Amino acid sequence: MAWRLEGRMITAPRDGRGGVTPALIAARARLWLVAVLIALAAIGWWSTAERMRGMDDGPWTALGTLGWFLGVWVVMMAAMMFPSLAPTVALYSRMAKDRAAPVLFTAGYLVTWGAAGVAAFAIARAGGAIAGDVLAWDRAGRWVAGATLLTAAAYELTPLKDVCLRKCRSPLGFLLGAWRDGRAGSLRMGVRHGAWCVGCCWALMASLFALGVMSIVWMAFVAALIAAEKTLPWRRVAIYGTGVLLLALGLLLFVAPDAIPGLTTPGDQPMPRMQPMGS
């Protein structure tokens, strides 16, 4: 398949890697769409900061009710992911004939991340029911948090991470390889792209839980790592740099957690359950 963008004939390379150049070409032609996504991300950051104010209990912060957490999670994902998603949506908007296509694609992307949030909530609740307060800081919480960060650092170097990241960094290759016609096809493509993104970023999101999922500081830190991996031209530098940072944080959690800037150290008592705002 081939597409013409601003006078250039763009084809999908045989190895499925489209690179970011076609997406950047499309982004320049769809600045309004990129601006909308960036504005939505900014609103998401503001809303998340407001809703999470005073709720950071450090590693393994309680998640509240499913409805409240899922609402915060979806807004958080929009805030963290939309800036790096914008070039892909812009490229898709150029390739699709239906004006609703980019909206449906983005909605499908958020559906996948919403499902990932439900899975994370279910794991947290099941773990809490089975282990009780074992994740309290004075018990195993500190060590499990450190191990989570070390696991995330190791995942950076796995073949699965590499495959998923290549899909995220190659918008044209992904779109041509996953192309489906119609509005249902747009939604399915968004869901599929979100699945590759979850595969790429799940360990980084686990690190966010281990550092404080209700901390705007750690949310920004993880979002910056995700954006760097997806957009910087030096892919291996971004991957290894992320791995080193996660490794350092994991080791510090083991030996000197007080040396980590911005980390909220929980008290000795089991962490209280978070209640929805306004309850």
N, C-alpha and C positions, 0 to 999 in steps of 0.2 A: 504494500500500500504506500501511496505517496500523497503528500499534501503540499499546497503552495502557500507559503506565508511571506507576505511582503515581497513578492517577486522571487522568492527562493523555493526551489523544489526540495522538500524534506522527505526523506524516506526512512523507514525503520531499519537500522543496521541488523545484520544477520545474527549478531550475538544478543539482540534484544536491548542493547544499551543505547538510549536516545540522547543521553547527556542533558545538560540544562540549557544549551544554547537555543533550541527551538522554543522552549518555555519562556526564556527571557525575551525573545523576539515577540512572542505573543503577549507577554506582560506589557511591553511598551505600547502595543496596539490596543490593549485593554486596561489602560491605567485606571479607568473608572472602576472596573471590577476589582482590581487589586486594592484600590483605595477603600472600597466597600468592605472587603475582607479584613483589611488592616484596621478599619474603624470598628468593625464588629469585635475584633480581637482586643482592641483598646477598651471597649465597653465591657468585655468579658473580664479583663484585668481589674477594672474598677469595681465591677459587681462582685467578683471573687474576693477582692481585698475587703470590701465592706462586709460581706457575709461571714468571712473567716476571722474577722477582727476579734482578738482575745481568745481564740479557740485553739491556738497552737500549744499542745501538751508535749511536744517533742516526738521522738520515735513512737510509732504505734498509737498515735492519737485516736481516740474512739471516733467512730464514724457517724453516730447518730442514727436516725431512722433511714430506711432505704429511700423513701421519697425525697427527703431533704438532701441526703448524700448524692443521689443521682442527679438532682437539679444542679447542685454545686459542681459535680463532676463534669457534666456536659458543658457547662459554661467555662469551666477550667480548661477543658480540651479545646474549645474554640479559641480561648485566649492563647494557649500554648502552641497550637498547631496551625492556626490559620495563616500566620505570616509565611511559614515555609510551604504551606499548601497553595498559596495564592498563584505562583507561576503555573502549577499544574492545572488549576481551575481556569486560568486565563487561556492556556493552550487548548484545553477542551472546549472552551467557549468559541474559539476560532475554528475548531474543527467541526463542531456540531451545528446543525441547522436550526434546531429548536432553541429559542431564547430561554426556555425553562430548564434546559439541560444542565447548565452549571449549578443551578439551585438544587436540583435533584441529586446531582453528583455530590455536592457538599453535604446534603442531608443524609445520603447513604453513608458517607464517611463518618458523620457524627453518630449514626446508628451503630456502626461497628464499635466505636469507642464507648458508646453508652453500654453496649453489651459487655465490653471489657470491664467497665465500672461495676456492673452488676456482678460479674464473676469475682472481682476483687472484694466486693462487699460480702459475697457469700463465703469466700475463703476466710475472710476476717472473722465473720460471725461463727462459722464452723470451728475455726481454730480457737476462738474464745470459749465456745461451749465445751470443747474437748479438754482444753488445757487450763481453763480458768484464768487466773491472773499471772500465768507464767511469763507473760510479756511485760510485766511490771519491771521498771528499770533496775530495781534492786535484786531481781531474780535473773531470768534469762533474756530480758528485753534488750539490754545493751549488747549482749553477745550475738543474739539473733540479728540485730540491726547491722552489726559489723559484718557478720557472715553474708547477709543479703547484699551489702555493698561489694564485698569481695566476689561474690557470684556474678553480680552485674559487671564488674570489671573483667572477669573471665569471659563472659558472654560476648563482650566486644570483639574478641578474637576468634569467635567460632564461625564456621562456614555458613550456618543459618543466618547469623547477623549480617554477614557479607551479602548473601543473596537478597535478603529483605531490604537492606540499605540500597543496593543497586536499583531495585524497583522504585524506591522513593526518590532516588537521585536521577532517574531516567524517565521523566514524564512522557516523552514521546514514545519510547519503547513500551512503557506500560500501556498507554492509551491504545496504540495500534494492536498490541497483543491481546488486550482485554475488550476490544471494541464490541459494543452491543447497540443495536439500533433502537429507537423509540425511547419514550420516557421511562418505561420500566427498565430498559437497558441502561439509562443514565444512572438510575438508582442502584442497580446491580454493580455497575462499574465503580461507583462511589464506595459501596460496601466492600468490594474486593480491594480497592486501593487502601481503605481503612484497615483491612486485614493485614496487608503487607506492612503498613505503618505500625500496627500493634506488634507484629513479629519483630520489627526493627527496634521498637521502643519499650517493650514490656519490662525489660530489666531496669531501664532508667526510671520507669514509673514505680517499680518496686522499691527502688532506691529512695524515691520521694516519700513513700510510706515509712521507710526506715529512718528517714531524717526528720519527718514531720509533715504529713500531707496537708495540714491546715496552716502551713507556714508560707507566706507570700515570698519570703526570701528564698527558700529552697525550691519553691515552684518556679521562680525566675531562674534559678541556677540550672535546674533540669531543662527548662525550656531553652535556655541558651545552648546547652549541650546538644539538644535535639536539632536546633536550627543550624548549629555549626556542622554537625554530621551530614545534614541533608543539603546544605547550600555551599559550604566552602569548597573551592576547587581542589584543595589538598585533602582528599578523602582519607588517606592513611594517616596523615598528621592529625586530623580530627578524631579518628577512631582511637589511635594510640594515646592521644592527649586525654580523651575522655576516660580511657581505661586507667591511665596513671592517676587522674584525679579521684576516680572512684576507689582505686586501690589505697591511695593515701588517706581518704576519709574513712575507709573501713579499718585500716590499721590504727588510726587515731581514736576511733570509737573503742577499740580494744584497750589501748594503753593510756590515752590522754584525751577523753572526750571534752574536757573543759577547754582544750586548746582549739576547738573547732569554732570559728566565728559564726554567730547566728544560730547555733544549736541550742534549743531549749532542753535542758536536762530535767526529766520528770522527777517528781518527788518520790519518796520511799513507799508511799501508799499506792495501791492500785489506781490506775487512771480512771477518773469519773467518766460516765457516759455523756456524750455531747447531746444537747437538746436543740431542736430546731429553733431558729430565731422567732421570737414572738410568742413562744409557748409559755 
